[in-house]
Amino acid sequence: MIKLKNEYFEALGAPAPSAPFGLIDKYRFNLAASKLLSGSVLDVGAYFGDFLKKILSEAPSREVYGTEVNEKRKKIANKNLEREVVRIDFIDGKFSTFTNNSVDNIVCTEVIEHVSDHTLAMRELCRVAKKE
């Protein structure tokens, strides 16, 4: 397994989408949101925080979390969400700030393909989820 260094994630900088979120993203967000159970939500790879923003628009008091890979991305997502819920975590597929069985719902889209050890990443997602 290749372990990426923190310098790699910092070098990624801020997210730079080539186009604003469109219909496919809206569909993807709606589909993921429709599958959520009650309780807390963790968005792994929160990007701009748009998925969590959708969740909070429907349930403002819902407990939400997000992860990003560097400080720049974390700050952008938290600014867009107008709250400090995104943290640096899930670096190379390993959670460091979430305990076992601590989150009701985990949404992880377009992230696993960027992780060097997919088995570790899936094991970590299941470890943190209250239900597999």
Backbone bond lengths (Angstrom), bond angles and torsions (degrees), N, CA, C in turn:
res aa  C-N    CA-C-N  psi(-1)  N-CA   C-N-CA  omega(-1)  CA-C   N-CA-C  phi
1 M - - - 1.454 - - 1.520 108.93 -
2 I 1.317 116.22 137.38 1.456 122.24 176.05 1.520 108.23 -91.56
3 K 1.316 117.31 125.84 1.462 122.23 177.40 1.524 107.34 -101.49
4 L 1.318 116.74 117.72 1.460 120.92 -179.82 1.520 110.00 -79.76
5 K 1.315 116.32 143.60 1.463 121.36 -179.67 1.520 109.92 -85.09
6 N 1.331 115.92 154.36 1.463 121.56 179.63 1.521 112.14 -55.74
7 E 1.335 117.96 -32.28 1.466 121.44 179.75 1.530 111.20 -59.02
8 Y 1.320 115.93 -33.24 1.459 120.19 178.18 1.530 110.36 -61.85
9 F 1.335 116.30 -47.19 1.456 120.18 -177.05 1.527 111.22 -67.72
10 E 1.329 117.47 -37.17 1.461 120.42 176.97 1.521 110.75 -66.67
11 A 1.329 117.15 -35.73 1.463 121.12 -179.60 1.527 111.99 -67.53
12 L 1.321 117.65 -20.28 1.463 120.51 177.35 1.522 111.25 -62.44
13 G 1.334 116.60 -30.73 1.462 120.48 179.47 1.513 112.55 68.91
14 A 1.322 114.57 -155.66 1.462 121.43 -177.85 1.527 110.13 -80.30
15 P 1.336 117.31 154.58 1.462 119.78 176.91 1.524 109.92 -67.80
16 A 1.307 116.33 143.84 1.461 121.05 -179.39 1.523 109.50 -136.40
17 P 1.325 118.01 81.62 1.469 119.42 -179.60 1.526 110.36 -67.01
18 S 1.324 115.27 146.26 1.459 119.62 179.29 1.529 111.11 -76.77
19 A 1.306 117.01 -19.65 1.470 121.54 179.09 1.520 108.19 -152.41
20 P 1.331 116.85 155.60 1.468 118.17 176.81 1.528 110.50 -63.39
21 F 1.313 115.25 161.78 1.460 118.79 177.86 1.518 109.52 -58.01
22 G 1.308 115.53 137.00 1.456 120.81 -176.42 1.511 112.24 -118.72
23 L 1.317 115.52 -157.55 1.465 122.20 -175.73 1.529 112.20 -63.38
24 I 1.320 117.21 -38.98 1.471 119.46 -179.57 1.524 109.96 -64.52
25 D 1.332 116.65 -41.69 1.462 119.96 178.31 1.526 110.70 -65.40
26 K 1.314 117.00 -42.37 1.465 120.81 178.29 1.528 109.85 -60.62
27 Y 1.323 117.24 -43.92 1.461 121.33 178.16 1.531 110.41 -61.33
28 R 1.338 116.23 -46.23 1.471 122.02 -179.43 1.523 110.37 -60.52
29 F 1.335 117.43 -45.41 1.470 121.32 178.73 1.522 110.92 -62.79
30 N 1.325 116.96 -45.04 1.469 120.51 -179.98 1.525 111.63 -63.81
31 L 1.323 116.95 -41.30 1.456 120.95 178.95 1.535 110.52 -62.98
32 A 1.323 116.51 -48.00 1.469 119.88 179.31 1.526 110.75 -62.09
33 A 1.316 116.71 -43.46 1.473 120.84 -179.43 1.523 111.06 -62.91
34 S 1.319 117.42 -35.38 1.472 120.63 -178.48 1.523 112.08 -68.74
35 K 1.308 118.21 -18.56 1.463 122.67 -178.51 1.520 113.16 -93.24
36 L 1.335 117.35 -7.00 1.461 120.51 -176.20 1.522 111.89 -70.41
37 L 1.324 114.70 142.50 1.456 121.97 171.01 1.520 107.37 -90.08
38 S 1.309 117.20 176.64 1.463 119.50 175.79 1.523 108.77 -67.77
39 G 1.303 116.07 163.19 1.462 120.68 176.75 1.510 113.62 102.57
40 S 1.314 114.76 -164.74 1.461 122.10 -173.25 1.526 112.09 -71.23
41 V 1.352 114.64 156.03 1.462 121.87 -179.32 1.528 108.87 -131.59
42 L 1.315 115.80 131.34 1.461 122.72 173.89 1.516 107.96 -116.17
43 D 1.329 116.73 123.62 1.458 122.39 175.27 1.521 107.74 -104.32
44 V 1.322 116.23 106.69 1.462 121.82 179.78 1.527 107.56 -80.75
45 G 1.319 116.02 123.26 1.460 120.25 -175.02 1.512 110.30 76.49
46 A 1.317 115.99 57.74 1.474 122.49 -171.81 1.525 114.38 -64.66
47 Y 1.332 117.79 -19.58 1.462 123.28 178.25 1.523 109.87 57.62
48 F 1.319 119.34 -114.33 1.464 121.43 178.35 1.527 112.70 -88.29
49 G 1.315 117.54 -3.12 1.458 121.16 -179.04 1.513 113.73 86.47
50 D 1.322 117.49 11.12 1.466 120.63 -175.07 1.527 113.99 -62.86
51 F 1.338 117.45 -38.58 1.465 118.68 178.74 1.524 110.20 -65.69
52 L 1.320 117.04 -45.52 1.469 119.84 179.39 1.529 110.85 -65.60
53 K 1.319 116.71 -33.63 1.470 120.30 176.60 1.526 110.22 -61.87
54 K 1.331 116.11 -40.69 1.468 120.31 177.11 1.522 109.94 -62.60
55 I 1.314 117.15 -45.87 1.469 121.39 -179.19 1.528 109.69 -61.07
56 L 1.315 116.84 -44.97 1.469 120.53 -178.74 1.525 112.13 -69.32
57 S 1.328 118.16 -28.60 1.474 119.62 177.77 1.522 110.70 -67.82
58 E 1.328 116.23 -28.67 1.465 121.34 179.62 1.531 112.20 -88.72
59 A 1.325 116.88 -27.74 1.470 121.96 -177.61 1.530 108.10 -148.36
60 P 1.350 117.48 81.71 1.466 121.35 -173.50 1.528 115.22 -57.85
61 S 1.308 118.06 -24.99 1.468 119.70 -177.80 1.542 112.63 -95.14
62 R 1.320 116.23 2.59 1.468 119.13 -178.57 1.530 109.60 -66.23
63 E 1.318 116.11 141.13 1.459 122.27 178.20 1.531 108.30 -78.10
64 V 1.335 116.38 117.80 1.458 120.91 -178.44 1.523 110.54 -127.41
65 Y 1.322 113.98 151.55 1.459 122.30 176.34 1.517 107.92 -139.14
66 G 1.303 115.52 157.97 1.456 120.65 173.45 1.510 109.25 -144.39
67 T 1.321 115.22 159.06 1.455 119.82 174.24 1.518 109.15 -125.92
68 E 1.302 114.33 151.14 1.462 122.44 172.07 1.515 107.82 -144.26
69 V 1.338 116.75 170.16 1.457 119.96 -171.70 1.523 114.65 -97.49
70 N 1.327 118.02 -11.06 1.461 118.29 178.09 1.530 110.73 -151.67
71 E 1.305 115.05 170.07 1.466 121.89 -175.29 1.528 112.19 -62.85
72 K 1.322 118.36 -40.60 1.469 121.35 -179.60 1.524 111.07 -60.49
73 R 1.312 115.49 -48.53 1.467 119.90 -178.79 1.530 111.23 -65.98
74 K 1.318 116.51 -39.66 1.471 120.89 177.67 1.523 110.24 -60.31
75 K 1.313 117.18 -46.31 1.473 121.11 -178.56 1.521 112.01 -63.33
76 I 1.324 117.28 -41.91 1.468 120.76 179.30 1.527 110.56 -62.20
77 A 1.322 116.77 -47.14 1.468 120.14 -179.22 1.528 110.85 -63.12
78 N 1.332 117.62 -45.98 1.464 120.52 -179.66 1.527 111.56 -64.02
79 K 1.315 116.79 -37.25 1.468 119.77 177.86 1.525 109.99 -64.24
80 N 1.334 117.19 -45.26 1.466 120.88 179.17 1.522 112.11 -64.54
81 L 1.317 116.99 -32.24 1.468 121.31 179.83 1.525 112.58 -84.71
82 E 1.335 115.84 -12.51 1.475 122.16 -178.56 1.520 111.74 58.27
83 R 1.328 116.05 35.63 1.462 123.44 175.26 1.523 108.68 -165.58
84 E 1.298 115.51 160.13 1.471 121.53 -177.60 1.530 109.89 -97.44
85 V 1.323 116.39 82.77 1.468 120.51 -179.92 1.520 113.23 -120.56
86 V 1.322 116.77 -14.46 1.463 120.92 179.39 1.518 108.17 -94.09
87 R 1.324 115.30 133.55 1.461 121.37 179.88 1.519 109.98 -130.06
88 I 1.309 115.76 162.40 1.455 120.41 176.27 1.526 107.13 -79.70
89 D 1.319 114.66 117.35 1.464 120.39 -178.60 1.520 109.14 -168.10
90 F 1.311 115.46 176.27 1.469 125.29 -176.75 1.527 110.08 60.83
91 I 1.325 114.82 34.71 1.453 120.21 178.11 1.529 108.51 -69.12
92 D 1.296 115.30 121.80 1.467 122.61 -178.63 1.527 111.90 54.75
93 G 1.349 115.47 32.88 1.457 120.03 174.60 1.508 116.36 84.57
94 K 1.322 117.85 11.25 1.472 121.87 -177.86 1.524 109.43 -119.80
95 F 1.338 116.00 124.75 1.465 120.58 173.95 1.521 109.44 -80.10
96 S 1.320 116.39 137.54 1.465 120.32 176.73 1.524 112.25 -121.03
97 T 1.344 118.06 -13.49 1.469 119.89 -176.98 1.523 113.77 -117.94
98 F 1.316 117.39 3.61 1.463 120.95 178.62 1.528 109.24 -115.78
99 T 1.315 115.69 136.50 1.459 120.57 179.96 1.528 110.67 -91.01
100 N 1.303 116.25 171.08 1.462 122.27 177.65 1.526 110.53 -56.81
101 N 1.322 115.95 139.26 1.478 123.08 173.76 1.526 112.34 50.96
102 S 1.328 117.66 46.79 1.462 120.10 -173.52 1.523 115.28 -108.01
103 V 1.337 118.54 -9.72 1.462 121.11 -176.15 1.532 109.18 -130.32
104 D 1.336 116.07 136.15 1.466 120.48 -178.64 1.528 112.93 -73.15
105 N 1.336 117.21 -41.13 1.463 122.31 -176.27 1.523 109.29 -132.65
106 I 1.315 115.98 132.40 1.465 120.14 175.26 1.519 108.19 -121.91
107 V 1.316 115.50 125.50 1.457 122.29 176.27 1.524 106.68 -110.94
108 C 1.315 115.70 123.36 1.466 120.94 -176.32 1.526 107.50 -138.21
109 T 1.325 116.05 88.18 1.463 120.06 -179.40 1.523 109.38 -113.06
110 E 1.305 115.39 140.44 1.465 122.45 177.25 1.525 112.38 56.40
111 V 1.343 116.01 40.21 1.464 121.11 179.40 1.526 111.44 -125.44
112 I 1.315 117.51 -46.69 1.465 121.77 -172.29 1.534 111.49 -55.49
113 E 1.314 117.71 -34.87 1.470 119.23 -178.73 1.532 112.80 -67.94
114 H 1.327 116.90 -11.54 1.467 121.26 178.55 1.528 112.49 -98.73
115 V 1.315 117.26 1.53 1.461 122.55 -177.19 1.525 108.82 -101.66
116 S 1.321 117.23 136.05 1.468 119.83 -175.96 1.526 113.06 -73.57
117 D 1.342 118.34 -31.15 1.464 121.16 -179.41 1.531 108.69 -117.58
118 H 1.326 115.61 92.80 1.468 121.08 -176.76 1.519 112.43 -63.66
119 T 1.320 116.75 -35.10 1.464 120.49 -179.97 1.524 110.35 -64.80
120 L 1.319 116.90 -46.39 1.468 120.83 176.40 1.522 110.54 -58.77
121 A 1.324 117.17 -46.02 1.468 121.28 -178.22 1.527 111.15 -59.76
122 M 1.328 117.02 -45.09 1.468 120.20 179.75 1.527 110.70 -66.31
123 R 1.317 116.84 -39.46 1.463 120.74 177.63 1.533 110.06 -62.04
124 E 1.321 117.38 -41.05 1.461 122.14 179.64 1.534 111.51 -66.55
125 L 1.318 117.49 -41.91 1.466 120.59 177.25 1.526 110.56 -60.20
126 C 1.322 116.34 -43.52 1.470 120.79 178.71 1.522 111.80 -68.38
127 R 1.318 117.49 -35.06 1.475 121.48 179.07 1.527 111.15 -63.24
128 V 1.301 117.34 -42.32 1.465 122.08 -174.95 1.536 111.39 -80.38
129 A 1.332 116.82 -28.53 1.466 121.48 -179.07 1.521 111.00 -69.58
130 K 1.331 116.53 139.61 1.466 119.92 176.17 1.523 110.84 -68.39
131 K 1.320 116.39 -32.39 1.469 121.65 175.71 1.521 106.56 -130.86
132 E 1.323 117.05 143.29 1.467 118.99 178.67 1.501 110.46 -76.20
